[in-house]
Amino acid sequence: MGYARKNVEKTKQLAKKFVRYPEGAQRYSLGLTKFQELAKEAKAVYKIDKIALVNCEIFERYLETFREC
């Protein structure tokens, strides 16, 4: 029995450790400006030449600090 290969692209995107701003904003359902602001506050931004990459692991740990119990 084979598996459907529909979700392969979605799974690959979720497995990424680093994303650019537009992709991260879409992934976390945030506006671009708000995602940039939060990523900088989390100190999860890596600047390489003129490219900004956001470390998703650091960003997600930072997001967890906003959880209401």
N, C-alpha and C positions, 0 to 999 in steps of 0.2 A: 504494500500500500504506500503510495507516494504522498508527499506533503505539498500543499498549495504554496506557490512561491510569490504570493501577492505581497506579503509584508516584508520581503527581503530588504527593500530600500528603506523602509521605515525603521527596521531593526538596525541597519547600518548607521543611520543618522543618530539614533539613540545611543549607540555605542561610542560615538566620538567623544574624545576627551577635550578637544579644543574646537571652538566654533568662532566664527566672525560675528560681528554685531547683528546683522539682519537675520542670520540663521538662529542665533540665540534668542532674539526677541520673538521669533515665531515659535521656537521650541518651548519657551516658557510662557507663551501667551501674554506677552507684555509689549508695550509700545517701544519703539526703537530708543527714544530718548531716555525712558525710564530704565530700560535694560542697561544702557551705557552707564547711567548714573549708579545703579546698584552694583554693576560689575566693578566699577572704580572704587566704590565704598568697600567692597569685599576684597579689594586688592587681588583680583583674579585676572587682571589684564596684563598680557605680555605684548610688548611692542617690538616688532621685528621689521626694520626698515620703515616702510609706511603702512604696514599691516598690523592691525590690532587683533589679537586672539584672546578669547576668554576661556579660562580653565573651568570646565563645567563642574568638576568635583569641588573646587573651592567655592564656586558660586552657589552650589546647592547647600553646602554646609552653612554658608552665610544666610541663605533663605530660611533655613530651619530655625534661626534665631528669632524670626518673626512669628513663629507658630503660637497660637493662643491655646492655652490648656483649659 
